């Protein structure tokens, strides 16, 4: 007698926000996930929603968020401008959808707190797209620190510097973005430092327009203090045409570096470990950061498990950015 195989649940995704990231990262990445498919797109520009739906082979495209929410989707990727995350996440939660929200999750910590509460009240999962913490080399580095293989943690340094001249992109409109390079790249580095080094209890730094003049800053840096000891430092910029974006971790008995991970898509990441009295060891890993994230999100949403980066993580991140901005 043939045993009927159980039906495997498949996530039906809706995408709110039809920018370049949705087009060039989300759509291609989902093609690698057997248990996920894009069904609907939402944009205030119906032609843009149709363009991405056609590209993804999706049936739904809407300029009405209400109709979008009713289109048979069970999971939503909120990839709109920062100013629209708040309303779109809360309405998605009220409609019973699990949510992956782009970073930063809101314009301020009050909004972020409301979003977290709305998801709890409606028993839906809220994840934030902090892709660096899910990479195997970052997870390995965290494990090495936890096991004290490099001894007591001294410092974690991370940099993310690109060239992004001011233009029509929403990131240069403070009303839509909430800020400049700190909100766009710095939020990633704050999450990375807190994931590797633990809870951050203090943050101090600078923000400036070093090269480009616009409504928002093109440079930011900060020193943070970890609750369990040691310090972190990050540097982010929209004004560097060439940069050594890397992670350096120092302990009393050794050091770790991770190269070709931040701001790089096609080159294998390189993890290097140096321990007192041992030869230097290096490991390479080819992989798409967002694919690692989406595999984890897919598992989380299908099994109703805590996602790799939660709304609470996003709320903590928002509070730290606000603390830095208020003290500059």
Order of alpha helices (4+ residues) and beta strands (2+ residues): beta-alpha-beta-alpha-beta-alpha-beta-alpha-beta-alpha-beta-alpha-beta-alpha-alpha-beta-beta-beta-beta-beta-beta-beta-alpha-alpha
